[in-house]
Structure formats: structure tokens, C-alpha cells
Amino acid sequence: MSGRLTGFDVVKALAIFLVVAGHVWRGLHTAGMIPDTALFTRVDDAIYLFHMPLFFFLAGLFFQARGGFVAVLRSRVLLLIWPMILWSWIDAGLRAAAGIDEMSALDLLAAPFPPSGVYWFLLALFLHNMLGAALTSLPLMPRLAAMAALALTATFGLIDVRPFDFLFPTIIYLPEFLAGVAFALLARHEVLLQPRLMVPGLVLFALGQTILGIGLKAQNLFWSELAVAAAVLGFLLAAVNLPLPARGGAIMAAIGRQTMPIFLAHILFTAATRIAMLRLGVDALVPHIVLGSAMGMIGPLLFVEIANRLQVSALVGFGPPPGRRVRWLRREVET
């Protein structure tokens, strides 16, 4: 195992699984397979309370602006904007081919502008990164003050991006990204890597879910922000310090390093699995959840292996390819 902070890769593996499972859950609801609306809402709210804010916090926590603003712009266009464009085209093309949407060639070309479906995340993360890069020119204290002002302004809903409504997610999750950046500036990542913090993390996570469950989150901004913060920090502290066996931890960390491919491609596999099972006459909820979530993880990982072997990882938006053509999971487990 390499010397990097593998505990955070474990967190990302668990978080991306929740993204996949959450989209499976919502897909089943859209298909009319979850008649219990209250059940759907409870599970959906519990997942979406923290898993996307967690990803933005982690993005801020590991944000770096090497080489200055122009270098960051160049790298983020390749790592975030190109995948957003390509996979928006793929998603729109498949939906048109399946007869779900009717669109002309021009509509297809315009599909990523603005991004629809799950790909809003990439645009929001790109804009956050560029803001972070712009702020790096400031000395530490003015930089922290500027981030605090921006976070508070976004939290209180004082940034109005209308009529560009597609930018609302960028504003909504800006405080979490800036909180991650600020934490990294003020403390080392290793501060979070302490096994004794796992139990407090579980308590915090339970607190956030309890605030949601008893209805306090919906009452006002204070309870809403407290629920999100407690759930995000609690999940992070608990997951990053999980006492996993060496091999299990290596596998989880290896999966966590493939969050981008899983995010980009999982919808293809979850939707295809649901359609295939329905055509086979399987309409029970649990098999759909289990198999849909499993295929949403396994399918993209197979794509990663194929892309690596063909040396097209960067071309398909999966990031830089490995230096040698080996099985990524075997390499992670054995080193």
C-alpha cells in the first residue's frame, strides 16, 4: 500500500456507492416501483442530507492550485469540463436512441450547455476550483476572510444567479467546498485520521440524521445547516477511521480512486439493469436495489480496465491513464 492518505479514499468509495444507490432509489421511484411515498422520502432525504456536501468538502480539502490560475484552468478543463461535455453527449444520445427524448442533431450538440442530469456536479466543481485558484493570490488571513464572507453569503441565499438557474447548485455547495479549503489551510489532513474519532463521528452522524428525522431540519436555516454539518463531519470521521483489514482497506481505497469513472458511467448501468430486470419479469424492490447498485459500481470499473488497456482514459474523461497496462485493482491490493 502506498503512503498516501488511503482513509480518505475509503470515504470516497463509500460516498460514491451512496451516489449510485441514491440514483438507483430515485430511478425506481420514477419508474413507479416504490408506492410508499413516505418510505421513498425518508430514505432519499437520509442519503441526500450529506453525500453530495461530503464530496464538495473533500474536493476543497484536497484542492491545490499548482502553477497558478492558468495552469489550474487548463487542468480543470481537461479533468472536469471535457468529461461533462462528453458524457452529456453520451447520455443525451442514448436517451434519444431509446426514444426517451426527441432531439435534433443541434439539440444533441447543445446537450452539455448547460449540463443536465448528474453532470451539473462537474460544472459546479469546476467553478469552485476556479474560485479557489483566484483566491490563492491573497495572503492567508484575507483569503480566509474572503472565503468566510462568500460562504456566509451563499448560506443565507444572498447570491442570486437568476436567470442562470443551472448555477444554483454551484452556490448551494460553495460553503462546503470553501470549508474544506479552509480546513486544509488551518490543519493537516492527518488531524482527522485518529481511530478515537470514529465513535464521536458516529454520534455526530446520528445527530444529523435525527435532526432530519424529527423534522427540525425543515424548520429554519440553523437546524438545516446543523443537520448537514453534523452528518457530513460525522460520516467523514467514522468512515476515514474504519478499522478495516489490510486487504479490505486496499480494495476500498482502490475503488475510492475511481470515483470519477463511477460517477460518469454508473447511470448507464443502473438504468440498463432496471430495464433488463423488468423485461425478465423481476419487479421486487430489493433485487432491483441490490443488483442495480452492484452493476452501477462494477460496470464503470470494467470501463476503467478497458480504457486503461486501450490507453484512452483521458480521452473518455476518466483522468490520466496508469503508467503501465496492469489491472488497477490487483496493483492497488498487491503494492
Secondary structure, 3 states (H helix, E strand, C coil): CCCCCHHHHHHHHHHHHHHHHHHHHHHHHHCCCCCCHHHHHHHHHHHHCCHHHHHHHHHHHCCCCCCCHHHHHHHHHHHHHHHHHHHHHHHHHHHHHCCCCCCCHHHHHCCCCCCCHHHHHHHHHHHHHHHHHHHCCCCHHHHHHHHHHHHHHHHCCCCCCCCCHHHHHHHHCHHHHHHHHHHHHHCCHHHHCCHHHHHHHHHHHHHHHHHHHCCCCCCCHHHHHHHHHHHHHHHHHHHHCCCCCHHHHHHHHHHHCCHHHHHHHHHHHHHHHHHHHHHCCCCCHHHHHHHHHHHHHHHHHHHHHHHHHHCCCCCCCCCCCCCCCCCHHHHHHHC
